Amino acid sequence: MTRTFLASLCLLFSLVTAAAAETIVVAHDATWPPMEFMDEKATIIGYSVDYIDAVAKEAGLTVEHKNVAWDGIFAGLAGKKYDIVSSSVTITDERKQVMAFTAPYYEVRQAVVVPKSVTAQQLVDLKGKTLGAQIGTTGYMAITKVSGLKAKSYDEIGLALEALMAGRIDGAVCDDATAVNYILQNKEYAAKLKVAFIVPADVPEYYGFALHKDNTALLTRLNTAIAAVKSKGIETELRKKWIGR
């Protein structure tokens, strides 16, 4: 009887340990609707959140979501404080030097938000103006590439849009889905702001899930699962739910 009981405990312990090993920790800077943001219950929600959950399900993994400030999110990944960064991270050659990326899961464009009274069709039309963006993003990089523009960085894109509403800056640059979400979902913003144009890209810009460079086994597993999410139509349903296009 005692041996049977002990054997059962050992089996239970093994199962719990195995389940724990199958849990991945995913970091988000939850300030970027509709991709990742906080709802009224302080739960992290959004397109990227649902997407990584769907990928994890296909891969036989469970997810622990963690809210992490953007300015330290990649340092945490390098320090292996979590397994994945899912935070609207654009795949760039520079970033690929220090982290690994999954296959792309979303194509993004940079949108320029200005007051409705402003007429502009390209960034050069705003020379001499100050444009804001979240620090370290491709939106901020787009501003700095144009001579004559003044770039101002913010910890969150919401702070840049607040500054724009207050007249402290002349425009803001961020990912197109986020720009549209902020404007259309906020009546105050929608009354005063507009997406003036999309910044032309030299090459297409894509989001990927970022991993530590030596985590090749997880990378392979996630890429297989991403292909399944696409082929099964799950991606299409998530786009309808969160983005509508």
C-alpha positions in Angstrom: 0.0 0.0 0.0 2.8 2.4 1.0 4.8 1.6 -2.2 1.7 2.1 -4.4 1.1 5.5 -2.7 4.7 6.5 -3.1 4.7 5.5 -6.7 1.5 7.5 -7.3 3.1 10.5 -5.8 6.2 10.1 -7.9 4.1 9.8 -11.0 2.1 12.9 -10.1 5.3 14.9 -9.4 6.7 13.8 -12.8 3.5 15.0 -14.6 3.5 18.4 -12.8 7.2 18.9 -13.6 6.6 18.0 -17.3 3.7 20.4 -17.5 5.7 23.2 -15.9 8.5 22.7 -18.5 5.9 23.2 -21.2 5.0 26.7 -20.0 6.6 29.6 -21.9 6.7 33.1 -20.5 5.8 35.8 -23.1 6.6 39.5 -22.5 4.5 42.3 -23.9 4.7 46.1 -23.6 0.9 46.3 -23.3 0.5 49.9 -24.6 0.0 49.2 -28.3 -3.6 48.6 -29.2 -4.9 46.6 -31.0 -1.9 44.4 -30.8 -1.2 44.2 -27.1 -2.9 46.4 -24.4 -4.7 46.2 -21.1 -8.4 45.9 -20.7 -10.5 47.3 -17.8 -9.6 44.3 -15.7 -5.8 44.8 -16.3 -5.7 41.7 -18.4 -3.3 41.8 -21.4 -5.3 41.4 -24.6 -4.9 42.0 -28.3 -4.1 40.6 -31.7 -0.6 39.5 -30.9 -1.7 38.1 -27.5 -4.4 35.9 -29.1 -1.9 35.0 -31.9 0.8 33.7 -29.6 -1.8 31.9 -27.6 -3.0 30.2 -30.8 0.6 29.3 -31.8 1.3 27.9 -28.3 -1.8 25.8 -28.5 -0.7 24.3 -31.8 2.7 23.7 -30.3 1.4 22.0 -27.2 2.5 24.8 -24.9 0.9 27.0 -22.3 1.6 30.7 -22.0 2.2 33.0 -19.0 1.8 36.6 -20.2 3.9 39.3 -18.6 3.7 43.1 -19.0 7.1 44.6 -19.4 8.1 48.2 -20.2 9.4 48.7 -23.7 12.7 50.4 -22.7 13.9 47.2 -20.9 12.1 44.5 -22.8 15.0 43.3 -25.0 17.4 43.4 -22.1 15.1 41.0 -20.2 15.0 38.7 -23.2 18.9 38.7 -23.3 18.9 37.9 -19.6 16.4 35.0 -20.2 13.8 36.5 -17.8 11.2 35.3 -20.3 11.2 33.1 -23.4 9.5 35.3 -26.0 8.9 39.0 -26.7 5.5 39.5 -28.4 5.3 43.3 -28.5 4.8 44.4 -32.1 8.5 43.8 -32.8 9.5 44.6 -36.3 12.0 42.1 -37.8 15.2 44.1 -38.7 18.7 43.1 -39.7 20.0 45.0 -36.7 17.8 43.2 -34.2 18.6 39.8 -35.8 22.2 40.3 -34.7 21.2 40.0 -31.1 18.0 37.9 -31.1 16.2 35.3 -33.1 12.8 35.8 -34.9 10.0 33.5 -35.8 8.4 33.6 -39.2 6.5 36.9 -39.7 3.0 37.0 -38.4 1.8 40.5 -39.5 2.8 43.0 -42.1 2.9 46.6 -40.8 3.2 50.1 -42.2 4.1 53.4 -40.6 1.3 55.9 -40.4 1.6 59.6 -39.8 -1.0 61.2 -37.5 -1.6 64.9 -37.6 -4.3 67.4 -36.7 -7.2 67.5 -39.2 -6.3 71.0 -40.3 -2.8 69.9 -41.5 -2.3 69.1 -45.2 0.6 66.7 -45.8 1.2 63.8 -48.1 4.7 62.8 -47.2 7.2 63.4 -44.4 9.1 66.1 -46.3 5.9 68.2 -46.3 6.4 68.5 -42.5 10.0 69.8 -42.5 10.6 72.1 -39.5 8.0 70.3 -37.5 8.4 68.1 -34.4 7.0 64.5 -34.7 6.7 62.1 -31.8 7.0 58.3 -31.6 7.7 55.6 -29.1 11.4 55.3 -28.4 13.3 52.6 -30.3 10.5 51.9 -32.7 10.6 51.9 -36.5 8.2 54.8 -36.4 10.9 56.9 -34.5 13.5 55.6 -37.0 11.3 56.8 -39.9 11.3 60.4 -38.5 15.1 60.5 -38.0 15.7 59.5 -41.6 14.2 62.7 -43.0 16.4 65.8 -42.8 14.7 68.8 -41.3 12.3 66.9 -39.1 12.6 67.1 -35.3 12.1 63.7 -33.6 10.8 63.4 -30.0 10.7 60.1 -28.3 8.2 58.9 -25.7 8.0 55.8 -23.5 4.6 55.0 -24.9 2.8 55.9 -28.1 -0.2 57.1 -26.1 2.0 59.8 -24.5 3.0 61.0 -28.0 -0.7 61.2 -29.0 -1.5 63.1 -25.8 1.3 65.6 -26.6 -0.1 65.9 -30.1 -3.6 66.7 -28.8 -2.1 69.3 -26.4 -0.2 71.0 -29.3 3.2 70.2 -27.9 4.2 68.3 -31.1 3.0 68.6 -34.6 2.5 64.9 -35.5 3.0 61.3 -34.4 4.3 58.2 -36.2 3.3 54.7 -35.3 2.2 51.4 -36.8 -0.9 51.8 -39.0 -3.2 49.5 -37.1 -2.4 51.3 -33.9 -2.8 54.7 -35.4 -6.3 53.8 -36.7 -7.3 52.1 -33.5 -6.4 55.1 -31.4 -8.2 57.5 -33.6 -11.4 55.5 -34.3 -11.8 54.2 -30.8 -11.3 57.5 -29.0 -14.0 60.1 -29.9 -11.8 63.0 -28.7 -9.0 61.9 -30.9 -11.2 61.1 -33.9 -12.7 64.7 -33.7 -9.3 66.4 -34.0 -6.8 64.0 -35.6 -6.4 62.0 -38.8 -4.0 59.6 -40.4 -2.5 61.8 -43.1 -0.5 59.2 -45.0 1.5 56.0 -44.9 5.3 56.3 -45.0 6.6 54.5 -48.1 8.8 51.5 -47.1 11.9 50.5 -49.0 11.2 46.9 -48.0 8.0 45.4 -46.4 8.0 45.6 -42.6 6.9 42.6 -40.6 6.3 41.7 -37.0 7.9 38.5 -35.6 8.1 36.9 -32.1 11.5 37.5 -30.7 13.5 34.8 -28.9 16.9 34.4 -27.4 19.4 33.5 -30.1 20.3 30.1 -28.6 16.7 28.9 -28.2 16.6 27.1 -31.6 14.4 24.2 -30.5 11.6 26.6 -29.4 12.1 28.6 -32.6 11.5 25.5 -34.8 8.5 24.5 -32.7 6.9 28.0 -33.0 7.5 28.3 -36.7 5.7 25.0 -37.3 2.8 26.2 -35.2 2.7 29.6 -37.0 2.3 27.7 -40.3 -0.6 25.8 -38.8 -2.3 28.9 -37.5 -2.1 30.4 -41.0 -3.2 27.2 -42.8 -6.1 26.5 -40.5 -7.6 30.0 -41.0 -7.0 31.0 -37.4 -4.9 34.0 -38.4 -7.8 35.3 -40.7 -10.3 35.0 -37.8 -7.9 36.9 -35.5 -7.5 39.7 -38.1 -11.3 40.0 -38.4 -11.6 40.2 -34.6 -8.9 42.8 -33.8 -8.1 44.6 -37.0 -11.1 44.3 -39.3 -9.0 44.2 -42.5 
